[in-house]
C-alpha cells in the first residue's frame, strides 16, 4: 500500500510541475501578444519575405543585365507598337486601319 501511495505522490508532483510549465507558457504567450498582435506579426513576416524577394530580384538583375535590358526594350516596343506600326506603314495602305491593327477583309 505504501508503494501505491508513493507512486501516487510522484505522479501528483509530475502533474503539478507540468501544470506549472503550461501556466508559465500561457503567461509568456500573453505577454508576448501584449507587445505585438498576431496581425502585426503576420505583417512583419510578409514584409520580411517581400524584402527577401526584392533582394533576390536585385541580385539576379545585377547578374543578368543584358537579359534585363532586352526585356525592358521588348516591353517598351510592345507599349509603343501602335505608333511604331503607324510610323513604318504606308498611310494609304488599306490593310491597316487607324488603330494600327489588321482589318478583316470579309
SULRATA-V151626 format. One record per pair of residues at least 12 apart in sequence whose ideal C-beta (glycine too) atoms are under 10 Angstrom apart, sorted by sequence separation. I is the first residue (numbers start at 1). J is the second residue. If there is no record, write none. Layout:
BEGIN
I|J, I|J
END
This chain:
BEGIN
86|98, 86|99, 87|100, 85|99, 86|100, 85|100, 82|98, 84|100, 85|101, 82|99, 83|100, 85|102, 82|100, 81|100, 82|101, 81|101
END
